[in-house]
Amino acid sequence: MKTGRLGLLAAAAFTLVSAVASIPPARADGPALFIQQDAVQSFDLVTGRGYQTGTATGWISGTTFVEFQFLPSGPPAGDALPITFQNKVLITDLDGDQVSFDNNGTGTFHLGIPGADFRGSGGPLLGTYVLTRGTGKYQDLAVGTTFGYRAIATNPPNGNLGNVFVNVLRHVPK
């Protein structure tokens, strides 16, 4: 009798694990073209300039380099400063082929004011990746092709540099 229950329990556990494993990851805006995960290497709060490096996975997989500059686009509301940006993105894949994008958009930059609801600094970003150049397998891609994206940039409350997570989409988000 114990063997029968154990077999039934094992079968139920296997079914549950299989069902959970088959659920695709949640995506707020549909399937990603690629995911980019970067560490901020330099950021000047006065000029808004900096750069980040990391990796991309998906349609393009490889190392990433982004030069960025955040510019205020209005007065702060509490600790949240509306921003715009025009960044340059370079991704190099395992074959040494490269693809470049202009990364333009808007966002909210929380200033890291003690006592504010947002801990640390940074915030959500929204915009487009516009293809500007490709080499090797990417050289025939149409320059000007536009993809939407959503991202989050965060720096920890201790004042150190943080990370950026980017979901580049197959469409432009609304």
C-alpha positions, 0 to 999 in steps of 0.5 A: 500500500505504501508503494502505491501511495509513494508512486502516486505522490511521485507522479503528482509531484512530477506533473506539478514540476512539469507544469510549472516548468512549462510556464513561460517567463512573465513579460509585461510587454510580450516576448523579448527580442533580447534581454540586456543586463548591465552593471553601471561602471561610471555615473556623474550625477552632475552631468548625467553622463556615464557608461555601463557594461554587461551582457545581452541574451536572446536574438543577439547574445554577447557583451554590451557597452552603453554610453549614456546621459540622463538630462532633466526634462522637468522639475522634480516631483518629490524625489522623482526627476523626469528625464530624457536620454540619447544613448549609444549601444554596442553589442558584440556577439561570440563571433565578434560581429557587432550591432549598434543602436541609438537608444532614446527615451524618457524615464523617471530618476529617483534622486535617492533622497533619504526617507523617500519611498524609492530606496536608492536612486534610479527608476524606470525607463521607456524608449526605442532601440534604433539600429544604426550599424551591423557587421558580419551576420548583422550587416544586412539588417536595415539601418533605422529598424526600431524596437521598443524597450522597457528598463529599470536602472537602480543604484543601491541606497549606499551610494554605490553604482548599480545595475540596469535590466533592459527588455528589448521588445519586438514592438514599440510599447505604448 
